[in-house]
Amino acid sequence: MVQYSDPAPRLVGIVNITTDSFSDGGRFLTPDDAIAQAQRLRAAGADIVELGPASSHPDAEQVSAAEEIHRLADVLDQLIADGIPVSVDSFRPDTQRYAAARGAAYLNDIQGFPDHDRYDELAELPCRLVVMHSVQRRGPATRKVTDPEDIWTEVEQFFTERLAALEAAGVSRDRLIIDPGLGYFLGSNPEPSVAMMAALGQLKARFGLPVLVSPSRKSFLRALTGSDLAAIGPATVAAELYAASQGVDFIRTHDVAAIRDALTVFGALTARSQSTPRRDTGRRTSRTRRTRS
């Protein structure tokens, strides 16, 4: 029977402090709005709150490290003061340094920490590192059609090389989390994301590291269903629940309450089905069939 791992995946609630995020750009740009949203996500069941000071979709505007830090400053300090585990989503080294120095528990890099000359520095940080794969390698996502038959080889090769380099530089293995990337990070067509979702259990077994995924509101779900952004919630929950069934360790999501409730119900049903003995549903008769002499 398919069931999610025990314990259930940790939930990472997304707070985009941006003007142009594809799903909620501009909604949480002020510190007060961002802090309030983070607190709502935490109350809804987020184990971690991730702050994104810049968008990474193909049409995103370029934001300097100085602007990212400006957007983060008051929000990051307040959440850490409140005892909330915080992740910061940025590929800019100066932003990462700032976040780590202020107490961020996680750094999430869509480029997967590509700069080898920084690895000694990364080895000294106390925070965990989310190493993400993306087909574009550098910068925000691109619109690139990729072959779903090749995506496993691409992802496996990336992590084999990148993880070996990080560990050789002294980055402790227990600080590493891997994210295969989804949506535009795997290709503008939906098939590579579907192929990678189906291989999540294989990915975890191959590298023996915690896996984080974020199908939340991604382009491949909209392509598969034909739903617009406002109606993509059910498809998101379906993808997240499937990821949980494959044993992922972290689910990064915009709607924490939805996947929390889905996991709660799925867990209750799974536990009940495992504890309930099978009943014989075959027909029974009260008479013993006579045999011919």
C-alpha positions in Angstrom: 0.0 0.0 0.0 1.2 3.5 -0.8 1.7 5.6 2.3 3.8 8.6 3.2 6.9 8.3 5.3 6.7 8.3 9.1 7.1 10.9 10.3 5.2 13.0 7.7 7.1 15.4 5.6 8.1 18.8 7.2 6.1 21.6 5.6 7.9 24.7 4.3 5.6 27.7 4.0 6.4 30.2 1.2 6.4 33.9 1.8 7.4 35.9 -1.3 8.7 39.4 -0.5 8.6 40.4 -4.1 6.8 42.6 -6.6 6.5 39.9 -9.3 6.2 36.4 -8.0 4.0 34.4 -10.4 1.5 33.4 -7.7 1.3 36.3 -5.2 3.7 39.1 -6.3 3.2 42.3 -4.3 1.0 40.9 -1.6 3.6 40.6 1.1 6.1 43.2 0.0 5.9 45.3 3.2 7.5 43.9 6.4 4.2 43.9 8.3 2.4 42.0 5.5 5.2 39.5 5.2 5.5 38.9 8.9 1.7 38.5 9.2 1.7 35.9 6.4 4.6 34.0 7.9 2.7 33.9 11.2 -0.4 32.6 9.4 1.5 29.8 7.7 3.2 28.9 11.0 -0.2 28.7 12.7 -1.5 26.6 9.9 1.2 24.0 10.5 4.4 25.2 8.7 7.5 23.7 10.3 9.7 26.2 8.5 8.9 29.5 6.8 10.9 30.3 3.6 11.4 34.0 2.6 11.9 34.7 -1.0 13.3 38.2 -1.7 13.3 37.8 -5.5 11.3 35.8 -8.1 12.9 33.1 -10.2 10.3 32.5 -13.0 11.4 33.2 -16.6 9.9 36.7 -16.7 11.2 37.8 -13.3 13.0 41.1 -12.9 16.6 41.0 -11.7 17.0 42.1 -8.1 20.3 43.0 -6.6 21.7 41.5 -3.4 21.3 44.9 -1.7 17.6 45.0 -2.6 17.1 41.4 -1.5 18.7 42.2 1.9 16.6 45.3 2.2 13.4 43.2 1.7 14.6 40.5 4.1 16.0 42.6 7.0 13.0 43.4 9.2 11.1 40.3 8.4 14.0 37.9 9.0 14.9 39.4 12.3 11.3 39.4 13.6 10.7 35.8 12.6 13.9 34.6 14.2 13.2 36.6 17.3 9.8 34.8 17.4 11.6 31.4 17.3 10.4 30.5 13.8 12.8 28.3 11.8 13.5 30.4 8.6 14.8 29.4 5.2 16.0 32.1 2.7 15.6 31.4 -1.0 18.4 33.2 -2.9 21.2 32.3 -5.2 23.1 35.6 -4.5 26.2 35.0 -2.2 25.9 38.3 -0.4 22.2 37.6 0.5 23.2 34.1 1.6 25.9 35.5 3.9 23.5 38.0 5.4 20.8 35.4 6.0 23.2 33.0 7.6 24.7 35.7 9.8 21.3 36.8 11.0 20.3 33.2 12.0 18.6 31.6 9.0 18.3 27.8 9.6 18.3 27.0 5.8 19.7 28.5 2.6 17.9 27.4 -0.5 19.8 28.0 -3.8 18.1 27.3 -7.1 21.6 27.2 -8.7 22.6 24.5 -6.2 25.6 26.4 -4.8 27.7 26.5 -8.1 30.7 28.6 -6.9 33.4 26.2 -5.8 35.5 29.0 -4.5 32.8 29.6 -1.8 32.8 26.0 -0.5 35.2 26.6 2.3 32.9 29.4 3.5 29.8 27.2 3.2 31.6 24.5 5.2 31.8 26.9 8.2 28.2 27.9 8.2 25.8 26.4 10.8 22.7 26.4 8.5 21.5 23.5 6.3 21.8 23.9 2.5 19.1 23.0 0.0 20.9 22.1 -3.1 18.5 22.4 -6.1 19.0 21.1 -9.6 17.9 23.2 -12.5 18.4 22.8 -16.3 19.5 26.4 -16.7 22.2 26.0 -14.1 22.6 29.7 -13.5 20.1 32.5 -12.8 16.3 32.3 -12.9 14.3 29.7 -14.8 14.2 29.6 -18.6 11.8 28.4 -21.2 13.5 25.3 -22.5 11.8 22.2 -23.8 13.6 19.1 -22.4 13.2 15.4 -23.0 11.6 13.5 -20.2 13.5 10.4 -21.1 16.8 12.2 -20.3 15.8 14.0 -17.1 16.8 11.2 -14.6 20.3 11.0 -16.1 20.6 14.8 -16.0 19.5 15.1 -12.4 21.6 12.1 -11.2 24.7 13.4 -12.9 24.2 16.9 -11.4 23.8 15.7 -7.8 26.6 13.1 -8.2 29.1 15.9 -9.1 27.8 18.7 -7.0 27.4 16.7 -3.7 30.8 15.2 -4.1 32.4 18.7 -4.6 30.6 20.1 -1.5 31.5 17.2 0.7 35.1 17.2 -0.5 35.3 20.8 0.6 34.2 19.9 4.1 30.5 20.6 3.9 29.0 18.0 6.3 26.7 15.6 4.6 24.1 15.9 7.4 23.6 19.6 6.4 22.6 18.8 2.8 19.1 18.5 1.4 18.4 17.9 -2.3 15.7 19.3 -4.6 15.4 18.0 -8.2 13.6 21.2 -9.3 10.1 21.1 -11.0 8.3 23.2 -13.5 10.4 25.5 -15.6 13.5 24.4 -13.6 13.1 21.0 -15.4 11.6 22.2 -18.7 8.8 24.3 -20.1 6.9 21.1 -21.1 5.2 19.2 -18.3 6.5 15.7 -19.0 9.9 16.1 -17.4 8.3 17.2 -14.1 5.9 14.3 -14.2 8.9 11.9 -14.8 10.8 13.4 -11.9 7.9 13.2 -9.6 7.5 9.5 -10.4 11.2 9.0 -9.6 11.3 10.8 -6.2 11.6 7.5 -4.3 14.4 6.5 -6.6 16.2 9.8 -6.0 16.1 9.5 -2.3 17.4 5.9 -2.4 20.1 6.9 -4.9 21.7 9.6 -2.7 20.5 8.8 0.8 19.8 12.4 1.6 16.6 14.3 2.6 14.6 15.4 -0.4 12.6 18.6 -0.7 10.1 19.3 -3.5 7.9 22.2 -4.4 5.2 21.3 -6.9 3.0 24.1 -5.4 1.2 26.0 -8.2 3.9 25.1 -10.7 3.5 25.5 -14.5 3.5 21.8 -15.2 0.3 21.3 -13.1 -1.4 24.1 -15.0 -0.3 22.6 -18.3 -1.6 19.1 -17.2 -5.0 20.3 -15.9 -5.7 23.4 -18.0 -6.5 25.2 -14.8 -5.5 28.7 -14.2 -3.6 29.9 -11.2 -6.7 30.6 -9.1 -8.0 27.1 -9.6 -4.7 25.1 -9.3 -5.1 24.3 -5.5 -6.5 20.8 -5.9 -3.9 19.8 -8.4 -1.2 21.1 -6.1 -2.5 19.1 -3.2 -2.6 15.9 -5.4 1.0 16.4 -6.4 2.1 17.1 -2.9 0.3 14.1 -1.5 1.9 11.9 -4.2 5.3 13.3 -3.2 4.7 12.5 0.4 3.8 8.9 -0.7 7.2 8.7 -2.2 9.0 9.5 1.0 10.1 13.1 0.5 11.2 14.8 3.7 10.2 18.4 3.0 7.3 19.9 1.0 7.6 23.6 0.1 4.2 25.0 -0.4 2.1 28.2 -0.6 -1.0 26.6 1.1 0.2 24.9 4.3 -3.3 24.2 5.6 -4.4 22.3 2.5 -1.6 19.8 2.5 -1.6 19.5 6.3 -5.2 18.5 6.2 -4.6 16.1 3.3 -1.8 14.4 5.1 -3.8 14.1 8.3 -6.7 12.4 6.5 -4.5 10.2 4.4 -2.6 9.2 7.5 -5.7 8.4 9.4 -7.1 6.3 6.6 -3.9 4.5 6.0 -3.5 3.6 9.7 -7.0 2.4 9.9 -6.7 0.2 6.8 -3.5 -1.4 8.2 -5.1 -2.2 11.6 -8.4 -3.5 10.2 -8.4 -7.3 9.5 -9.5 -8.4 6.1 -13.0 -9.7 6.0 -13.9 -12.7 4.0 -16.4 -11.3 1.4 -17.0 -14.6 -0.3 -20.6 -16.1 -0.1 -21.2 -18.5 2.7 -24.0 -21.0 3.0 -25.5 -22.5 6.1 -26.1 -25.9 4.6 -23.4 -28.4 3.9 -23.5 -29.5 0.3 -24.4 -33.1 0.0 -22.1 -35.4 -1.8 -23.3 -38.1 -4.1 -22.8 -41.6 -2.9 
